[in-house]
Amino acid sequence: MGFITEDNFYNRTMTKVFDLCLLSLLTTLCCVPVVTAGAALTSMYAVMMKMTKNQEGPIIASYLKEFKQNLKGSFGGTAILILGAVLIGFDLSMWTQNDIEGRSVFYGLTLAVGILFVAVMNWYLAVRARFEETTVQALQNAFRFAVAFLPVTLTIGLYTLLLVWVMLKYSVLLLFFPLAGYALICYPQAVLIGG
């Protein structure tokens, strides 16, 4: 029976950090053709959820296996993800640029919809990573999970939007996004969802 020493803990932590950075780079590369973004993100979630249980195996092999399995059925989810992000982003930019009476209310409502959209899409990606379902079935189950685990859903949505806001406010951080962005945003969510 082995004890966890300081060196052992440090080595395991650094290995996990390296694996997360490698996973973030793979996800970034696979998201470049936008039509494969859904498969890339779903594969990332699948590997991250295995990482939370220390069952991931070699990162590149695990990711590519998941990516190949998720590629065919991910186009519907990718379209919803991209369309929703564009619409919410456009709406938020319109409310910040126009000086309309009561715009703060509409801005707040759009922000609330954005938080829920991000959280439900995270559940969707996690459901797709864990189960073989159609896009419609995965969306239905994502809504069910989002409602059943509302505190986790709201935490995921707020956390994601907060990190995106920080990266947009301090745009120099975007340079590091391919290396660590997905890991920072999604690994804590994979821990919450996996639990």
Secondary structure as UniProt FT lines:
FT   HELIX           6..31
FT   HELIX           34..36
FT   HELIX           37..52
FT   TURN            53..54
FT   HELIX           59..71
FT   HELIX           72..74
FT   HELIX           75..97
FT   TURN            101..102
FT   HELIX           103..130
FT   HELIX           135..148
FT   HELIX           150..169
FT   HELIX           171..176
FT   HELIX           177..181
FT   HELIX           182..194
//
